[in-house]
Amino acid sequence: MIRDLSFSAVFMGLLVAFVGFASSFAVVLQGLVAVGASEAQAASGLMVLSIAMGAAGVVLALWTRLPLSVAWSTPGAALLVATGPIGGFEGAVGAFLLCGAGLLVAGLWKPLGRAAAAIPAPLANAMLAGILLGLCLAPFRAIAEMPMMGLPILVAWVAGGMVNRLLAVPAALAAFVAVVALGVEIPPGALSGLGADAVPALVPVMPTLSLAGALGIAVPLFIVTMASQNIPGVAVMRSAGYPVNPGPWFAVTGGFSLAAAPFGGHAVNMAAITAAMCAGEDAHPDPARRYWA
């Protein structure tokens, strides 16, 4: 196992972790707050999702020796932004539990997995487009309101992508940090907690189950997670030439989703975009050694 380790796989794995987190953590926080989470509960949810997707990715990679990547459900977080509160955050956590149970059952019970895989791609894409459209337009609205702060980030993203598409997100994040450092007045004491107290506390939430939460959050969250994350993630592995047995993969991510839900995590799933990075030749020329990424 150790002899399969390589510099290229380590670099790609770290890059995927950075890109996956930096490109969407703000959406996750916004989604949790939108369904009623306090700042402490949102921080707890973000932390437990990070731990869950990291642990699930390590478990799957070591178990299967395949370059399987796990991510939080970014479309699911965008769905939460669009949905808003239904029964408070306790109701949302109850819906997260139902979604995690659905993901677990989809992995263990083949009929449900096949039914989820049979969701028409145009229908799933239309649902996802409706959710993501507002988020895609948000940067341009920000540029219109604050051009001196928004334009440098957009220019850095475009320039980084022209050099190498993998550099687009790191370049945009670097520009964002520079803009904040130079153009935003940080309140006194805001950075005082960057020492030992910087780790957020896990905040358990007592879930409540309701029909409104099941229909308004759990079912749509399950559908977008399966249709826009899990199924494309399987397609990426298939296109890269790896053997595909998605049932256990879904079951593992569903189990970790269930474990994360009581602390505010909405869902983790198979990655799609970052999966292509780990499964590609940039991770290692030998397909059998890419799982270290």
N, C-alpha and C positions, 0 to 999 in steps of 0.2 A: 504493500500500500504506500509506504513512505517513498519507495523508489519511483512511484508515479508522480511525485511532486515536482513541479517545475516553476521557474520564474514567471513564464508567460501565463500560467494558470493562476498563480498568486496575484499577479498584476490585474488580470481580467476580473478575478473574483472581487478584489478590493474596488476596482472601478465600477463594477456592477452594483456593489453595495452602496457606494457613494451616489451614483446616478439614481438608483432606485429610491433612496431616501430623500436626497436633496430635491429631486424633481417633483415630489408629490406630498411631502410631509405637511405642507401648509394646507393642502386640500383635506387631508385627514383631520387635522385640528379643526378646520372650518366645518367639516361635516359633523363632527362630534358636538361642537358647540351649537350647531344648527338644530340638533335634535334634543337639546336641553342640558348638555353637560356643562358643569362649572369649569373654571380654568384648571383646577386640581384634577377633576375627573377626566378632562381632555388630555392633560399631560400624562395621567396614568394610562389612558387608552393608547396613546401614542407609544409609550414605553413598552407596554405589554405586547402590542402588535409587533414592535421591532424585535423583541425577544422571541415571540412565537414564530415569526417568519424566518428568523435566523436559525433557531433550533430545528424547525421543520426542514429547512434546506439542508442542514448538516445531516440529519437523520436520513433523509431520502438519498442524498448523495452517497453516504457511506453504505447504506443498505443495498442500493441498486447498482452502485458504481457507474451511474449515469449523471451527466451534467444537468440535473434537475434544479431549477431555481424556484424559489417561493417568494411571493410578494404579498403585501397587503392589497386589498381590493380597492384600487384607486377609483374605478367606475362606481364601486359601492359607496365610497366616501362622497363622490360627486352626487350620487343619488340622495344621500342624506342631506346635502346642502339644499337640493331642490325640494325635498320632502318637508323639512321642518319638523317641529315637535309633535309627537303623537303620544299622549299619555306621559309626558315628561321623560327624563333620561332613564328612569326605571322601566318605563314601557319600551324604550328603545333597546335597552339591554336585554329585556325579555325577547324582543324580536331578533337580536343578535344571536341569542341562544337557539332560537328556532332555526335561523339560517345555518348556524354551525351544525345543528343536528341534521338538517337537510343535506348539507355537503357530505357529512359522514355517511348517511344512508345512501346517497348517490354513489359513494365508493364501494359500499358493502353489498348493496342490492342492485343487481345489474339492470332490471327493468327501469328503475328511476334514472340511473346513469344514461341508459339509452334514450329515455324520453327527453332528458335535458340536452343530450347531444343532438336530438332531432329538432330542436328549436330552430326555425328558419333563420338563416343568417341575415337576410334583409330585415326581418322583424327585430332581431336582437340589435343590429346596427342602428336601426331607426330609433329604438329606445335609448341606446347609448348616445346617439347624436343629440337627441333632445336634452339629455342630461348634461353633456359636455359643452354644448354650444355656448352657454353663458360663461363658462370658465375660459373657453378659447377666446372670447371677445374681451374678457376682463383686462388683459394687458394693454389692449389698444385704448380702452376707456381710461386706464391709468395714465397712458402717455398723453391723452388729450387733456387730462386734468393736471398732470405734473410732468410736462415734457422733459425738464432738465433731469429728472430722476428716472423716468421710465425709458427714455431713448437709449442711454448707455447700456442698459441691460439687454434691450432688443438687439442693438448693434453687436454687443459681445456674443450673444447667442448665434446670430447669423455668421459672424466672422469665425467663431470657433467651429461651427458646422461646416463652413467652407474648407477649413484646414483638415478637419477630420470630424465626422458626425459624432464620434464618441466624446469630443471635446466641447460640444455645444452647451450641455448642461453645466459642466464645471466652469466654463467661461462666463456663462450667465450668472452663476452663483458668485463667482469672484467679483463681477461687476456690481452685483447686488450688495455684497459686503462693503465694497469701496463707496458706493453711493450712500449707504447707511452711515458709514464712518465719517464721511465728509459732509453730508447734507442733512443728517437727522440729529436733532438734539436729544440725547439719551437722558432720561430722568435720573437724578442723583440716586445712587444706591441700586440701580437696576442691575448692575453687573456684580453686585456684592456677593451673590450666591454662587459664583462660579468655582467654589472650592469644594470641600467635602460635602456640602449641603446641596450640590447642584443636581444630584439624582432625585427625580421626583418620587413621591411616595405612591405605592399602590393603593388605590382607593376602591375597595369593594362596593358594589352596588347591588342592592336587593332587587332582583328583576320582578316585574309584573307582566303577566301574560294577558293579552286582550285580542279580540277579533280585529279591532282597528289596527293594532300594531302588527298583527300577522299579515293582514292584507296590505297595509300601507307601507310597511318596511321590510318584514321578513321575506315575503314572496318576491317582491321586486329585487331585493338584495341578493337573494339566491339566484334569480334568473340572470341578472347582469354579471354576477360573479362567475357563474358557469359559462354563460354564452360569450362573454368578452374577455375572460381571463383563463379559466380552466381549459375550455375547448381549444382556443388558439394556442395555449401552451402545449397541449398534446400535439397539435398540428406542427408546431415548430420542431418538436422532438422527432416526429415522423419524417419531416422534410430533411432533417439532418442525418437520417439514416439509422436512428436508434430504435431498438425494439420498444413497442408501445404496449403497456399494460396499465391503463390509467386508473382502474378501480382502486388499487392500494394507494396510489398517489393522492386521489381525492379523499380517501378515508383518513390519511395522515393529516392533510391540511384541515379537514373537517374536525378532527380531534383537537388540533391545536387551536382552531377557531372557538370550539366549545370551551377550552381552557382559558382563552383570553377574554371571552365575553363578559364574565362577572366583574372584570376590572376595567370594562369600557371599550374593549377591542371589538370592532365590527366583523371582520372576516380576514383570513389569510387564504391564499389560493396558489395554484400554479402560476408562475410568471409567464408572460408572453414575450414582450420586447426584450427584457433582460435575459430571458431564456435563450434567445438567439445569440446573444453575446457569449454566454458560457458554452453553448453547444457549437460555436463556429470555430474555424481554423485559427483565429486570433488567440483562442485560449490555449491551443496546442495542436500541432500538426497531426498527432496521433489521437483519434477519437476516443480510444480507451483510457486516455490520461486526462481528459478534459473535466472529469468529475471533480477534480480538486478546485476548479474555479468556483 
